[in-house]
Amino acid sequence: MAKSRGGREMKSEQGQGALEIKLPVFYNKGGRRVEANGTRFSPKGCVIYTNIPHNCGTSFSLRITNPHSNKTIQVDSSVILRKRFDSAKKWGMVVRFMNLSKSEKDEIDEILSQATAIPKTAGESKYLKTPIGQAILRYFNLKKLTE
């Protein structure tokens, strides 16, 4: 709980109900179909990382795809904030879902529950097959470190 200037306690909404999954999303900008990554999904909106962002206040149609079942839904969205990340050379857009019906909310919940139900597999590092990767595996394996 955070305190406001008047001394009243306020409930912080940061991070509540937002899931840290990454799903492909699609939208149109200037007649082009743009593919991006969506994350921090909640019933109210999400964050989109893209190279081609919309301006703040822009309303557009967003398609969210579950890669495991290939189920796609289309929701009306509006950009409420955008920021450029120099390190990643990408833009982040905070998007709010608009005019969601009960069935669309249920579809979003279903996609998110299916996406979170599948465990993430640990990807193999691309450096394991290099000589330094083999040396690391030989001398620093997990079994030796935990004993």
Solvent accessible surface area in square Angstrom, and as a share of the most:
residue,aa,sasa,rsa
1,M,167,0.75
2,A,54,0.42
3,K,144,0.61
4,S,33,0.21
5,R,249,0.91
6,G,68,0.65
7,G,43,0.41
8,R,178,0.65
9,E,109,0.49
10,M,106,0.47
11,K,140,0.60
12,S,61,0.39
13,E,122,0.55
14,Q,165,0.73
15,G,41,0.39
16,Q,100,0.44
17,G,56,0.54
18,A,25,0.20
19,L,68,0.34
20,E,109,0.49
21,I,17,0.08
22,K,137,0.58
23,L,4,0.02
24,P,33,0.21
25,V,0,0.00
26,F,29,0.12
27,Y,5,0.02
28,N,100,0.51
29,K,67,0.28
30,G,84,0.80
31,G,80,0.77
32,R,149,0.55
33,R,140,0.51
34,V,9,0.05
35,E,119,0.53
36,A,7,0.05
37,N,52,0.26
38,G,0,0.00
39,T,15,0.09
40,R,77,0.28
41,F,1,0.00
42,S,19,0.12
43,P,76,0.48
44,K,137,0.58
45,G,8,0.08
46,C,4,0.02
47,V,28,0.16
48,I,0,0.00
49,Y,76,0.29
50,T,3,0.02
51,N,101,0.52
52,I,49,0.25
53,P,13,0.08
54,H,15,0.07
55,N,94,0.48
56,C,76,0.46
57,G,58,0.56
58,T,43,0.25
59,S,71,0.46
60,F,22,0.09
61,S,43,0.28
62,L,0,0.00
63,R,80,0.29
64,I,3,0.01
65,T,19,0.11
66,N,0,0.00
67,P,64,0.40
68,H,105,0.47
69,S,60,0.38
70,N,117,0.60
71,K,71,0.30
72,T,58,0.34
73,I,9,0.05
74,Q,104,0.46
75,V,2,0.01
76,D,71,0.37
77,S,0,0.00
78,S,16,0.11
79,V,1,0.01
80,I,82,0.42
81,L,105,0.52
82,R,74,0.27
83,K,121,0.51
84,R,109,0.40
85,F,71,0.30
86,D,115,0.60
87,S,116,0.75
88,A,62,0.48
89,K,144,0.61
90,K,68,0.29
91,W,54,0.19
92,G,6,0.05
93,M,0,0.00
94,V,46,0.27
95,V,2,0.01
96,R,126,0.46
97,F,14,0.06
98,M,59,0.26
99,N,127,0.65
100,L,33,0.16
101,S,53,0.34
102,K,149,0.63
103,S,66,0.43
104,E,48,0.21
105,K,92,0.39
106,D,67,0.35
107,E,57,0.25
108,I,5,0.03
109,D,74,0.38
110,E,73,0.33
111,I,1,0.01
112,L,11,0.05
113,S,62,0.40
114,Q,62,0.28
115,A,12,0.09
116,T,64,0.37
117,A,78,0.60
118,I,74,0.37
119,P,108,0.68
120,K,172,0.73
121,T,125,0.73
122,A,104,0.81
123,G,71,0.68
124,E,123,0.55
125,S,55,0.35
126,K,157,0.67
127,Y,131,0.50
128,L,49,0.24
129,K,160,0.68
130,T,47,0.27
131,P,120,0.76
132,I,115,0.58
133,G,3,0.03
134,Q,81,0.36
135,A,32,0.25
136,I,87,0.44
137,L,81,0.40
138,R,147,0.54
139,Y,132,0.50
140,F,131,0.55
141,N,54,0.28
142,L,134,0.67
143,K,148,0.63
144,K,117,0.50
145,L,122,0.61
146,T,99,0.58
147,E,164,0.73
